[in-house]
Amino acid sequence: MITNICLLLSVPPPLSKMTDVQDIMSSLPDDKIDMIAATSVLQQQAGDIRQTKPNWSSYMQSQMISQEDYACVSSLDKDKKAQAQYLQENAPQCAKTLLNMLSHVSKDQTIQYILVLIDDLLQEDRTRVQIFHDYANKKKESVWAPFLNLLNRQDGFIVNMASRVVGKLACWGQEQMPKSDLHFYLQWLKDQLTVANNEYIQSVGRCLQMMLRVDEYRFAFVTVDGISTLISILSSRVNFQVQYQLVFCLWVLTFNPLLAEKMNKFNVIPILADILSDCAKEKVTRIILAVFRNLIEKPEDAQVAKEHCIAMVQCKVMKQLTILEQRRFDDEDITGDVEFLTEKLQNSVQDLSSFDEYATEVKSARLEWSPVHKSAKFWRENAQRLNEKQYELLRILVHLLETSKDPLVLSVASYDIGEYVRHYPRGKHVIEQLGGKQLVMQLLAHEDPNVRYEALLAVQKLMVHNWEYLGKQLEKENEKAPQGNAPISGKA
């Protein structure tokens, strides 16, 4: 499924459609999105590195750098006012010297210092990224290569500071990264998120926060399976700062209508709903609500927006909104989003049919014994609807039988497949074609007695042709079974 979605999303919409989105994103102040935190490991180390200025004279005397480069880097090492003056008058030389030194100096400490110097120059004035682009274009060289090559170094600071500079060159200039470099860089960022105990994970997150504000980069991120990685990490235990950064990445992705429509295919709503119910940090709450709002507002297909609303209802978001209404927030955005979401979700509940409720629960992959499953009326009226969209819901149920480790999910999925077969004449054939029959039979040996029980009933429905006889047998089984949804022993 994920591969198909990535292929679907690999072509971005016309840029004209995204103008308003880019205007919104570019107008966001950095303090609003928490892009720079002086407490991060990278920034703490950068502060120490600024105090250890290399001896440029020794580099020149040993002919490791030219007289020209020595004069330039010495001028850039002066106070900010003198530095700015020299940079303005000697922009091409500055780019040449700094890029040359990155490529020809090997000592880690010196590379660290040069990267901090470049990063500081860009941070003070974003337009300076064009100095590097212009120089590289004039020389017909790659501005990206010197920095991307550094991503292969062993020193963690060098790697992550080089990544930070790449992000600024990619986002703050007039030229975007070529596809091959972009794919390499985004793949690298994605992989860094999954490195165990990565002390630089906040820096990685900030690079993604910058990159995903550019629409073309968003689609490239999807093609490297980036959204799945964000969701996987958010579903594990991470600190609130990383939570905030990764949810921010999801938020900026949802400014694209096509991405907003496909987002919940990655199970975004259930994961964010769980975080919302547990989080204590206001900024995490704010950004999750902003994602939910975009998932309703941005899709151009009204049916998709409705499905997102139903998914939020299914994931108990309304309960959290009620709790949030009782709290006071300094941020007006939170209050506005709570009001907006409350209204939309309440309206969706009023329009909610039993089949909508069922479909949303199945798509969430969080099956439970909600009343709709045990309703004979529901199955009589809706069993055939499971054939819609090329058996979408049935395929999900079969996939859950194959992959889920949750006994409750396996029990309910087995029951639903049995009811589908019982109420749809060609149901047995369809389930066999989808591979469901074999999976249900395998569950007869499951360690959980409830799973074995529901699998047994489903197999009976798949095998028996006389439904009137089976109905009587099921009544007897239910009379024998203890109170609850299934027996606690496996001797059904």
Secondary structure, DSSP 8 states (H G I E B T S, - for coil): -HHHHHHHTSS---GGGGHHHHHHHHTS-HHHHT---TTSHHHHHHHHHHTS---HHHHHHTTSS-HHHHHHHHHHTS-HHHHHHHHHHSHHHHHHHHHHHHHH---HHHHHHHHHHHHHHHHH-GGGHHHHHHHHHHHT--SSHHHHHHTTSS-HHHHHHHHHHHHHHHHHSSS---HHHHHHHHHHHHHHHTSTT-TTHHHHHHHHHHHTTSHHHHHHHHHTTHHHHHHHHHTS---HHHHHHHHHHHHHHTTSHHHHHHGGGGTHHHHHHHHHHH---HHHHHHHHHHHHHHHHS-S-HHHHHHHHHHHHHTTHHHHHHHHHTS--S-HHHHHHHHHHHHHHHHHHHT--HHHHHHHHHHHT-----TTTT-HHHHHHHGGGGGHHHHHHHHHHHHHHHH---HHHHHHHHHHHHHHHHHSTTHHHHHHHHTHHHHHHHGGG-SSHHHHHHHHHHHHHHH---HHHHHHHHHHHHHHS-SSSS-SSS--
